[in-house]
Amino acid sequence: MKLALKLVESPFVLEATNESGISIKMDATEKIGGKNKGMRPMEVLASSLAGCMSIDVLLILQKQRQEVTYYEVSIDANRKDAVPASFEIIHLVFVFNKEVDLEKAAAAVKLSHEKYCSVSASLNPEINIQTEVRHQS
């Protein structure tokens, strides 16, 4: 895997591009001069966890012939009040259409988090990653 990160606008607007030319913008908080033109790096990290687990979960459910027509993950991440301000808790709520068997969905989420998700495996084990599975309201 090779990526390129470049400054696209001063002082902190950055763009990361992968080998396929797909990019994502990041920026610093406005408190230190950021311009709110991209996600914060920690937001990208929390989103990456949800995205990685989602690919696993959706693939597992597809193999179990669960028809997913609605899917969403709500991410609530809390950081320590310290330097560095690393994640303390990441709470992920996986929401599915009513036809999806929640027991199968919960098992898929657990399997992803504990076995398959590379992002999850790369995070500090001290981070409390909490998951919840529910139907769309």
DSSP file (Angstrom, degrees, kcal/mol; ACC not computed):
  #  RESIDUE AA STRUCTURE BP1 BP2  ACC     N-H-->O    O-->H-N    N-H-->O    O-->H-N    TCO  KAPPA ALPHA  PHI   PSI    X-CA   Y-CA   Z-CA
    1    1 A M              0   0    0      0, 0.0     2,-0.4     0, 0.0    17,-0.0   0.000 360.0 360.0 360.0 127.9    0.0    0.0    0.0
    2    2 A K        +     0   0    0      2,-0.0    17,-0.6     0, 0.0     2,-0.3  -0.995 360.0 174.8-129.8 136.2    1.4    3.4   -1.0
    3    3 A L  E     -A   18   0A   0     -2,-0.4     2,-0.4    15,-0.2    15,-0.2  -0.924  18.7-144.5-133.3 157.8   -0.2    6.7   -0.3
    4    4 A A  E     -A   17   0A   0     13,-2.4    13,-2.9    -2,-0.3     2,-0.5  -0.992   9.6-165.0-125.4 135.8    0.8   10.3   -0.9
    5    5 A L  E     +A   16   0A   0     -2,-0.4     2,-0.3    11,-0.2    11,-0.2  -0.978  15.6 172.9-119.5 128.6    0.0   13.2    1.5
    6    6 A K  E     -A   15   0A   0      9,-2.1     9,-2.4    -2,-0.5     2,-0.5  -0.973  37.3-112.5-137.6 153.4    0.4   16.7    0.3
    7    7 A L  E     +A   14   0A   0     -2,-0.3     7,-0.2     7,-0.2     3,-0.1  -0.715  33.7 172.7 -78.5 121.4   -0.4   20.2    1.6
    8    8 A V  E     +     0   0A   0      5,-2.9     2,-0.3    -2,-0.5     6,-0.2   0.611  68.7  12.7-107.3 -16.6   -3.1   21.7   -0.7
    9    9 A E  E  > S-A   13   0A   0      4,-1.5     4,-2.2     2,-0.0    -1,-0.4  -0.900  94.5 -80.1-159.7 129.4   -3.8   24.9    1.2
   10   10 A S  T  4 S+     0   0    0     -2,-0.3     2,-0.1     1,-0.2     4,-0.0  -0.442  97.3  17.1 -72.3 148.0   -2.0   26.6    4.0
   11   11 A P  T  4 S-     0   0    0      0, 0.0    -1,-0.2     0, 0.0    23,-0.1  -0.953 133.2 -22.6 -92.2 -23.7   -1.8   26.2    6.9
   12   12 A F  T  4 S+     0   0    0     21,-0.3     2,-0.7    16,-0.1    -2,-0.2   0.323  79.8 128.0-135.3  11.1   -3.2   22.7    7.4
   13   13 A V  E  <  -A    9   0A   0     -4,-2.2    -5,-2.9    14,-0.1    -4,-1.5  -0.626  38.6-179.8 -78.3 114.6   -5.4   21.5    4.5
   14   14 A L  E     -AB   7  26A   0     12,-2.9    12,-2.7    -2,-0.7     2,-0.4  -0.807  19.7-156.2-115.5 152.3   -4.0   18.1    3.5
   15   15 A E  E     -AB   6  25A   0     -9,-2.4    -9,-2.1    -2,-0.3     2,-0.5  -0.986   3.8-160.3-131.7 123.9   -5.0   15.6    0.8
   16   16 A A  E     -AB   5  24A   0      8,-2.6     8,-1.9    -2,-0.4     2,-0.4  -0.880  12.9-170.8-101.5 132.1   -4.1   11.9    1.0
   17   17 A T  E     -AB   4  23A   0    -13,-2.9   -13,-2.4    -2,-0.5     6,-0.2  -0.976   9.3-146.4-127.5 135.5   -4.2   10.1   -2.3
   18   18 A N  E >   -A    3   0A   0      4,-2.5     3,-1.8    -2,-0.4   -15,-0.2  -0.310  39.7 -89.9 -90.8-179.4   -4.0    6.3   -2.9
   19   19 A E  T 3  S+     0   0    0    -17,-0.6   -16,-0.1     1,-0.3    -1,-0.1   0.717 126.2  56.5 -64.4 -21.5   -2.4    4.5   -5.9
   20   20 A S  T 3  S-     0   0    0      2,-0.1    -1,-0.3     0, 0.0     3,-0.1   0.482 119.5-108.2 -88.0  -3.2   -5.7    4.5   -7.7
   21   21 A G  S <  S+     0   0    0     -3,-1.8     2,-0.4     1,-0.3    -2,-0.1   0.545  72.3 140.7  89.4   7.5   -6.0    8.3   -7.5
   22   22 A I        -     0   0    0      2,-0.0    -4,-2.5     1,-0.0    -1,-0.3  -0.684  31.9-168.7 -85.5 136.1   -8.8    8.4   -4.9
   23   23 A S  E     -B   17   0A   0     -2,-0.4     2,-0.3    -6,-0.2    -6,-0.2  -0.844  22.0-162.9-130.6 162.6   -8.3   11.1   -2.3
   24   24 A I  E     -B   16   0A   0     -8,-1.9    -8,-2.6    -2,-0.3     2,-0.3  -0.995  20.4-134.0-139.7 140.1   -9.6   12.3    1.1
   25   25 A K  E     -B   15   0A   0     -2,-0.3    14,-1.7   -10,-0.2     2,-0.3  -0.749  19.6-173.9 -98.4 144.3   -9.0   15.8    2.6
   26   26 A M  E     +Bc  14  39A   0    -12,-2.7   -12,-2.9    -2,-0.3     2,-0.3  -0.939   3.9 177.5-129.9 154.4   -8.0   16.4    6.1
   27   27 A D        -     0   0    0     12,-1.7   -14,-0.1    -2,-0.3     2,-0.1  -0.964  28.0-108.0-149.9 162.7   -7.7   19.7    8.1
   28   28 A A        -     0   0    0     -2,-0.3     8,-0.7     1,-0.2     9,-0.2  -0.434  49.6 -80.8 -87.1 167.2   -6.8   20.8   11.6
   29   29 A T    > > -     0   0    0     -2,-0.1     5,-2.4     1,-0.1     3,-1.4  -0.325  35.7-119.6 -65.4 150.7   -9.3   22.2   14.1
   30   30 A E  G > 5S+     0   0    0      1,-0.3     3,-1.3     3,-0.2    -1,-0.1   0.745 107.5  75.8 -64.6 -22.0  -10.2   25.9   13.7
   31   31 A K  G 3 5S+     0   0    0      1,-0.3    -1,-0.3     2,-0.1    -2,-0.0   0.806 105.1  34.5 -58.9 -29.8   -8.8   26.5   17.2
   32   32 A I  G < 5S-     0   0    0     -3,-1.4    -1,-0.3     0, 0.0    -2,-0.2   0.222 136.3 -77.7-112.2  15.2   -5.3   26.3   15.8
   33   33 A G  T < 5S+     0   0    0     -3,-1.3   -21,-0.3     1,-0.2    -3,-0.2   0.495  79.1 147.1 107.0   4.8   -6.0   27.8   12.4
   34   34 A G      < -     0   0    0     -5,-2.4    -1,-0.2   -23,-0.1    -5,-0.1  -0.250  43.2-141.9 -66.6 164.1   -7.6   25.0   10.4
   35   35 A K        -     0   0    0     -7,-0.1    -1,-0.1     3,-0.0    -6,-0.1   0.296  33.1-116.1-113.6   7.2  -10.3   26.0    7.8
   36   36 A N  S    S+     0   0    0     -8,-0.7    -7,-0.1     1,-0.1     3,-0.1   0.873  75.0 130.4  59.4  38.8  -12.8   23.2    8.3
   37   37 A K        +     0   0    0     -9,-0.2     2,-0.3     2,-0.1    -1,-0.1   0.259  69.2  13.1-105.7  10.0  -12.1   22.0    4.8
   38   38 A G  S    S-     0   0    0    -10,-0.2   -12,-0.3   -14,-0.0   -11,-0.2  -0.979  90.6 -73.4-168.8 171.7  -11.6   18.3    5.6
   39   39 A M  B     -c   26   0A   0    -14,-1.7   -12,-1.7    -2,-0.3    -2,-0.1  -0.416  50.5-108.6 -73.2 152.2  -12.0   15.7    8.3
   40   40 A R    >>  -     0   0    0    -14,-0.2     4,-2.2     1,-0.1     3,-0.6  -0.532  31.4-112.8 -74.4 149.5   -9.6   15.8   11.3
   41   41 A P  H 3> S+     0   0    0      0, 0.0     4,-2.1     0, 0.0    -1,-0.1   0.857 118.9  52.4 -54.5 -36.8   -7.1   12.9   11.3
   42   42 A M  H 3> S+     0   0    0      2,-0.2     4,-2.3     1,-0.2     5,-0.2   0.842 107.2  52.6 -70.2 -31.2   -8.8   11.3   14.3
   43   43 A E  H <> S+     0   0    0     -3,-0.6     4,-2.5     2,-0.2    -1,-0.2   0.897 108.6  50.7 -65.8 -40.3  -12.2   11.5   12.6
   44   44 A V  H  X S+     0   0    0     -4,-2.2     4,-2.3     2,-0.2    -2,-0.2   0.905 109.9  50.6 -62.9 -41.0  -10.6    9.7    9.6
   45   45 A L  H  X S+     0   0    0     -4,-2.1     4,-1.8     2,-0.2    -2,-0.2   0.937 111.9  45.1 -63.8 -47.6   -9.2    7.0   12.0
   46   46 A A  H  X S+     0   0    0     -4,-2.3     4,-1.9     1,-0.2    -1,-0.2   0.895 114.4  50.0 -63.2 -39.5  -12.6    6.4   13.7
   47   47 A S  H  X S+     0   0    0     -4,-2.5     4,-2.7     1,-0.2    -1,-0.2   0.859 106.6  56.0 -65.8 -35.3  -14.3    6.3   10.3
   48   48 A S  H  X S+     0   0    0     -4,-2.3     4,-2.7     2,-0.2     5,-0.2   0.884 105.4  51.3 -64.9 -38.6  -11.7    3.9    9.1
   49   49 A L  H  X S+     0   0    0     -4,-1.8     4,-2.5     2,-0.2     5,-0.2   0.954 113.2  44.6 -61.1 -49.4  -12.6    1.5   12.0
   50   50 A A  H  X S+     0   0    0     -4,-1.9     4,-2.1     1,-0.2    -2,-0.2   0.890 115.2  49.0 -62.7 -39.7  -16.3    1.7   11.1
   51   51 A G  H  X S+     0   0    0     -4,-2.7     4,-2.0     2,-0.2    -2,-0.2   0.916 111.6  47.7 -66.9 -44.0  -15.6    1.3    7.4
   52   52 A C  H  X S+     0   0    0     -4,-2.7     4,-1.7     1,-0.2    -2,-0.2   0.935 114.9  45.3 -62.6 -47.4  -13.3   -1.7    7.8
   53   53 A M  H  X S+     0   0    0     -4,-2.5     4,-3.0    -5,-0.2    -1,-0.2   0.878 109.6  57.3 -64.9 -36.0  -15.7   -3.5   10.1
   54   54 A S  H  X S+     0   0    0     -4,-2.1     4,-3.0    -5,-0.2     5,-0.3   0.900 103.3  51.8 -62.5 -42.1  -18.6   -2.6    7.8
   55   55 A I  H  X S+     0   0    0     -4,-2.0     4,-2.0     2,-0.2    -1,-0.2   0.935 114.0  44.6 -61.0 -44.8  -17.0   -4.3    4.8
   56   56 A D  H  X S+     0   0    0     -4,-1.7     4,-2.8     2,-0.2    -2,-0.2   0.952 114.9  47.8 -61.2 -50.2  -16.5   -7.5    6.9
   57   57 A V  H  X S+     0   0    0     -4,-3.0     4,-2.7     1,-0.2     5,-0.2   0.922 113.3  46.7 -59.9 -48.1  -20.0   -7.3    8.4
   58   58 A L  H  X S+     0   0    0     -4,-3.0     4,-2.0     1,-0.2    -1,-0.2   0.876 113.5  49.2 -64.9 -37.1  -21.7   -6.8    5.0
   59   59 A L  H  X S+     0   0    0     -4,-2.0     4,-2.1    -5,-0.3    -2,-0.2   0.921 112.0  48.0 -67.4 -43.9  -19.7   -9.6    3.4
   60   60 A I  H  X S+     0   0    0     -4,-2.8     4,-1.2     1,-0.2    -2,-0.2   0.933 113.9  46.6 -61.7 -46.0  -20.5  -12.0    6.3
   61   61 A L  H  <>S+     0   0    0     -4,-2.7     5,-2.8     1,-0.2    -1,-0.2   0.861 109.1  55.1 -66.3 -34.7  -24.2  -11.2    6.1
   62   62 A Q  H ><5S+     0   0    0     -4,-2.0     3,-1.6     1,-0.2    -1,-0.2   0.920 107.1  50.2 -62.0 -43.1  -24.2  -11.5    2.3
   63   63 A K  H 3<5S+     0   0    0     -4,-2.1    -1,-0.2     1,-0.3    -2,-0.2   0.773 108.6  53.1 -66.4 -25.4  -22.7  -15.0    2.7
   64   64 A Q  T 3<5S-     0   0    0     -4,-1.2    -1,-0.3    -5,-0.2    -2,-0.2   0.304 118.0-115.3 -90.8   8.7  -25.5  -15.8    5.2
   65   65 A R  T < 5 +     0   0    0     -3,-1.6     2,-0.6     1,-0.2    -3,-0.2   0.818  61.3 154.6  60.8  34.8  -28.1  -14.6    2.6
   66   66 A Q      < -     0   0    0     -5,-2.8     2,-1.0    -8,-0.1    -1,-0.2  -0.831  41.5-136.1 -90.0 125.2  -29.2  -11.7    4.8
   67   67 A E        -     0   0    0     -2,-0.6     2,-0.8    32,-0.2    32,-0.2  -0.728  19.0-165.9 -89.2 105.2  -30.7   -9.0    2.5
   68   68 A V        +     0   0    0     -2,-1.0     3,-0.1     1,-0.2    -2,-0.0  -0.811  25.0 155.0 -94.0 110.4  -29.3   -5.7    3.7
   69   69 A T  S    S+     0   0    0     -2,-0.8     2,-0.4     1,-0.3    -1,-0.2   0.564  70.9  36.5-108.9 -15.6  -31.3   -2.8    2.2
   70   70 A Y        +     0   0    0      2,-0.0    27,-1.2    66,-0.0     2,-0.3  -0.994  67.8 162.4-137.5 131.4  -30.5   -0.3    4.9
   71   71 A Y  E     +D   96   0B   0     -2,-0.4     2,-0.3    25,-0.2    25,-0.2  -0.981   0.6 155.9-151.6 135.2  -27.2    0.0    6.7
   72   72 A E  E     -D   95   0B   0     23,-1.7    23,-3.2    -2,-0.3     2,-0.5  -0.981  23.7-150.7-156.3 147.5  -25.7    2.8    8.8
   73   73 A V  E     -D   94   0B   0     -2,-0.3     2,-0.5    21,-0.2    21,-0.2  -0.989   9.0-154.2-124.8 124.9  -23.0    3.0   11.5
   74   74 A S  E     -D   93   0B   0     19,-2.5    19,-2.5    -2,-0.5     2,-0.5  -0.848  13.8-157.4 -95.4 130.6  -23.2    5.8   14.1
   75   75 A I  E     +D   92   0B   0     -2,-0.5     2,-0.5    17,-0.2    17,-0.2  -0.939  16.4 177.0-115.5 124.5  -19.7    6.5   15.6
   76   76 A D  E     -D   91   0B   0     15,-2.5    15,-2.9    -2,-0.5     2,-0.5  -0.935  12.8-179.7-126.3 106.9  -19.3    8.2   19.0
   77   77 A A  E     -D   90   0B   0     -2,-0.5     2,-0.4    13,-0.2    13,-0.2  -0.918  10.3-163.0-115.6 130.0  -15.6    8.5   19.9
   78   78 A N  E     -D   89   0B   0     11,-3.0    10,-3.2    -2,-0.5    11,-1.5  -0.911   8.1-154.1-112.2 137.5  -14.2   10.0   23.1
   79   79 A R  E     -D   87   0B   0     -2,-0.4     8,-0.2     8,-0.3     7,-0.1  -0.772  23.5-102.8-109.3 154.3  -10.7   11.1   23.5
   80   80 A K        -     0   0    0      6,-3.0     2,-1.4    -2,-0.3    -1,-0.1  -0.375  27.6-122.5 -68.0 150.2   -8.5   11.4   26.6
   81   81 A D  S    S+     0   0    0     -2,-0.1     2,-0.3     2,-0.1    -1,-0.1  -0.598  83.4  81.5 -92.3  71.8   -8.0   14.9   28.0
   82   82 A A  S    S-     0   0    0     -2,-1.4    -2,-0.0     4,-0.1    -3,-0.0  -0.905  88.1 -63.1-157.7 177.6   -4.2   14.6   27.7
   83   83 A V  S    S+     0   0    0     -2,-0.3     2,-0.1     1,-0.2    -2,-0.1  -0.984 125.6  33.0-119.0 118.9   -1.3   14.9   25.3
   84   84 A P  S    S-     0   0    0      0, 0.0     2,-1.6     0, 0.0    -1,-0.2   0.570  90.5-148.3 -74.2 155.0   -1.6   12.9   23.1
   85   85 A A        +     0   0    0     -2,-0.1    -2,-0.1    -4,-0.1     3,-0.1  -0.515  33.2 172.8 -89.7  67.8   -5.4   13.0   23.1
   86   86 A S        -     0   0    0     -2,-1.6    -6,-3.0     1,-0.1     2,-0.1  -0.213  40.9 -80.1 -73.5 166.1   -5.8    9.4   22.0
   87   87 A F  E     +D   79   0B   0     -8,-0.2    -8,-0.3     1,-0.2    -1,-0.1  -0.417  40.3 177.1 -67.0 141.0   -9.1    7.6   21.9
   88   88 A E  E    S+     0   0B   0    -10,-3.2    40,-2.6     1,-0.4     2,-0.4   0.729  72.3   9.9-105.5 -47.3  -10.4    6.3   25.1
   89   89 A I  E     -De  78 128B   0    -11,-1.5   -11,-3.0    38,-0.2     2,-0.5  -0.999  55.2-170.6-137.2 136.1  -13.7    4.9   23.9
   90   90 A I  E     -De  77 129B   0     38,-2.4    40,-2.7    -2,-0.4     2,-0.6  -0.975  12.1-167.0-124.9 117.0  -15.1    4.3   20.4
   91   91 A H  E     -De  76 130B   0    -15,-2.9   -15,-2.5    -2,-0.5     2,-0.5  -0.915   3.5-169.6-107.3 121.6  -18.8    3.3   20.4
   92   92 A L  E     -De  75 131B   0     38,-2.9    40,-1.8    -2,-0.6     2,-0.6  -0.947   6.8-164.9-114.7 126.2  -20.2    2.0   17.2
   93   93 A V  E     -De  74 132B   0    -19,-2.5   -19,-2.5    -2,-0.5     2,-0.5  -0.947   8.5-157.7-112.2 114.4  -23.9    1.5   16.6
   94   94 A F  E     -De  73 133B   0     38,-3.3    40,-2.5    -2,-0.6     2,-0.5  -0.813   9.7-165.0 -94.0 122.8  -24.7   -0.7   13.6
   95   95 A V  E     +De  72 134B   0    -23,-3.2   -23,-1.7    -2,-0.5     2,-0.3  -0.936   9.6 177.9-117.8 129.6  -28.2   -0.2   12.2
   96   96 A F  E     -De  71 135B   0     38,-2.3    40,-2.9    -2,-0.5   -25,-0.2  -0.822  36.4 -90.2-125.1 161.0  -29.9   -2.6    9.8
   97   97 A N    >   -     0   0    0    -27,-1.2     3,-1.8    -2,-0.3    -1,-0.1  -0.331  49.3-103.7 -64.0 157.6  -33.2   -2.9    8.0
   98   98 A K  T 3  S+     0   0    0      1,-0.3     4,-0.1    38,-0.1    -1,-0.1   0.668 115.3  66.5 -63.3 -19.7  -35.8   -4.9   10.0
   99   99 A E  T 3  S+     0   0    0    -32,-0.2     2,-0.3     2,-0.1    -1,-0.3   0.672  79.1  97.5 -77.5 -15.7  -35.4   -8.1    7.8
  100  100 A V  S <  S-     0   0    0     -3,-1.8     2,-0.6   -34,-0.1    -4,-0.1  -0.583  82.9-119.9 -77.7 132.0  -31.8   -8.6    9.0
  101  101 A D     >  -     0   0    0     -2,-0.3     4,-2.3     1,-0.2     3,-0.2  -0.603  19.5-153.1 -70.7 114.9  -31.5  -11.2   11.8
  102  102 A L  H  > S+     0   0    0     -2,-0.6     4,-2.8     1,-0.2     5,-0.2   0.799  92.1  57.6 -66.1 -29.4  -29.9   -9.2   14.7
  103  103 A E  H  > S+     0   0    0      2,-0.2     4,-2.0     1,-0.2    -1,-0.2   0.923 110.2  44.0 -65.3 -42.2  -28.3  -12.3   16.2
  104  104 A K  H  > S+     0   0    0      2,-0.2     4,-2.2    -3,-0.2    -2,-0.2   0.900 114.1  50.6 -67.3 -40.2  -26.4  -12.9   12.9
  105  105 A A  H  X S+     0   0    0     -4,-2.3     4,-2.4     2,-0.2    -2,-0.2   0.924 110.5  48.5 -63.7 -44.7  -25.6   -9.2   12.6
  106  106 A A  H  X S+     0   0    0     -4,-2.8     4,-2.4     1,-0.2    -1,-0.2   0.892 111.3  50.2 -63.4 -39.6  -24.2   -9.1   16.1
  107  107 A A  H  X S+     0   0    0     -4,-2.0     4,-2.5     2,-0.2    -1,-0.2   0.892 110.5  50.1 -65.2 -38.9  -22.1  -12.2   15.5
  108  108 A A  H  X S+     0   0    0     -4,-2.2     4,-2.4     2,-0.2    -2,-0.2   0.901 110.5  49.6 -65.6 -41.2  -20.8  -10.7   12.3
  109  109 A V  H  X S+     0   0    0     -4,-2.4     4,-2.6     2,-0.2    -2,-0.2   0.926 112.8  47.1 -62.7 -45.4  -19.8   -7.5   14.1
  110  110 A K  H  X S+     0   0    0     -4,-2.4     4,-2.7     1,-0.2     5,-0.3   0.918 112.0  49.8 -63.3 -44.5  -18.1   -9.4   16.9
  111  111 A L  H  X>S+     0   0    0     -4,-2.5     4,-2.2     2,-0.2     5,-1.5   0.907 112.0  48.6 -61.9 -42.7  -16.2  -11.6   14.3
  112  112 A S  I  <>S+     0   0    0     -4,-2.4     5,-3.0     3,-0.2    -2,-0.2   0.963 114.6  44.4 -61.0 -52.0  -15.1   -8.5   12.4
  113  113 A H  I  <5S+     0   0    0     -4,-2.6    -2,-0.2     1,-0.2    -1,-0.2   0.893 123.1  35.0 -61.5 -42.0  -13.9   -6.7   15.5
  114  114 A E  I  <5S+     0   0    0     -4,-2.7    -1,-0.2    -5,-0.2    -2,-0.2   0.699 135.8   8.3 -89.6 -20.1  -12.1   -9.7   17.1
  115  115 A K  I  <5S+     0   0    0     -4,-2.2    -3,-0.2    -5,-0.3    -2,-0.1   0.734 124.8  31.0-129.4 -44.6  -10.7  -11.5   14.0
  116  116 A Y  I   <S+     0   0    0     -5,-1.5     2,-0.5    -4,-0.2    -4,-0.2   0.817  81.3  96.4-100.5 -32.0  -11.0   -9.9   10.6
  117  117 A C     >< -     0   0    0     -5,-3.0     4,-2.0    -6,-0.2     5,-0.1  -0.472  48.8-164.9 -73.4 115.5  -10.8   -6.1   10.8
  118  118 A S  H  > S+     0   0    0     -2,-0.5     4,-1.1     2,-0.2    -1,-0.2   0.833  89.6  53.5 -66.3 -34.5   -7.2   -4.9   10.1
  119  119 A V  H >> S+     0   0    0      2,-0.2     4,-1.0     1,-0.2     3,-0.6   0.939 108.6  49.1 -67.2 -45.7   -8.0   -1.4   11.5
  120  120 A S  H >4 S+     0   0    0      1,-0.2     3,-0.8     2,-0.2    -2,-0.2   0.914 111.0  50.3 -57.8 -43.9   -9.3   -2.9   14.7
  121  121 A A  H 3< S+     0   0    0     -4,-2.0    -1,-0.2     1,-0.2    -2,-0.2   0.732 109.2  53.2 -67.1 -22.4   -6.2   -5.1   15.0
  122  122 A S  H << S+     0   0    0     -4,-1.1    -1,-0.2    -3,-0.6    -2,-0.2   0.604  90.7  93.5 -89.8 -13.6   -4.0   -2.0   14.4
  123  123 A L  S << S-     0   0    0     -4,-1.0    -3,-0.0    -3,-0.8    -4,-0.0  -0.441  92.7 -88.1 -81.2 155.6   -5.5    0.1   17.2
  124  124 A N    >   -     0   0    0      1,-0.2     3,-2.0    -2,-0.1    -1,-0.1  -0.408  33.1-134.6 -59.3 128.6   -4.1    0.3   20.7
  125  125 A P  T 3  S+     0   0    0      0, 0.0    -1,-0.2     0, 0.0     4,-0.1   0.651 100.3  72.4 -64.8 -12.7   -5.7   -2.5   22.8
  126  126 A E  T 3  S+     0   0    0      2,-0.1     2,-0.4   -39,-0.0    -2,-0.1   0.671  74.0 100.7 -74.0 -15.9   -6.3    0.0   25.6
  127  127 A I  S <  S-     0   0    0     -3,-2.0     2,-1.0     1,-0.1   -38,-0.2  -0.574  76.5-133.7 -72.1 126.7   -9.1    1.7   23.5
  128  128 A N  E     -e   89   0B   0    -40,-2.6   -38,-2.4    -2,-0.4     2,-0.7  -0.721  23.3-167.6 -83.7 103.1  -12.5    0.5   24.7
  129  129 A I  E     -e   90   0B   0     -2,-1.0     2,-0.4   -40,-0.2   -38,-0.2  -0.847   6.0-172.4 -98.0 115.4  -14.3   -0.4   21.5
  130  130 A Q  E     -e   91   0B   0    -40,-2.7   -38,-2.9    -2,-0.7     2,-0.3  -0.858   1.7-165.3-109.0 140.8  -18.0   -0.9   22.2
  131  131 A T  E     -e   92   0B   0     -2,-0.4     2,-0.3   -40,-0.2   -38,-0.2  -0.931   8.4-177.9-127.6 152.7  -20.5   -2.2   19.6
  132  132 A E  E     -e   93   0B   0    -40,-1.8   -38,-3.3    -2,-0.3     2,-0.4  -0.990   9.8-156.6-145.5 144.3  -24.3   -2.2   19.5
  133  133 A V  E     +e   94   0B   0     -2,-0.3     2,-0.3   -40,-0.2   -38,-0.2  -0.986  23.8 152.7-127.2 133.1  -26.6   -3.7   16.8
  134  134 A R  E     -e   95   0B   0    -40,-2.5   -38,-2.3    -2,-0.4     2,-0.2  -0.970  40.0-100.2-152.1 167.6  -30.2   -2.6   16.2
  135  135 A H  E     -e   96   0B   0     -2,-0.3   -38,-0.2   -40,-0.2     2,-0.1  -0.563  48.3 -92.3 -87.2 155.9  -32.9   -2.3   13.6
  136  136 A Q              0   0    0    -40,-2.9    -1,-0.1    -2,-0.2   -38,-0.1  -0.412 360.0 360.0 -62.3 137.9  -33.8    0.8   11.8
  137  137 A S              0   0    0     -2,-0.1    -1,-0.1    -3,-0.1   -40,-0.0   0.480 360.0 360.0 -90.0 360.0  -36.5    2.7   13.6
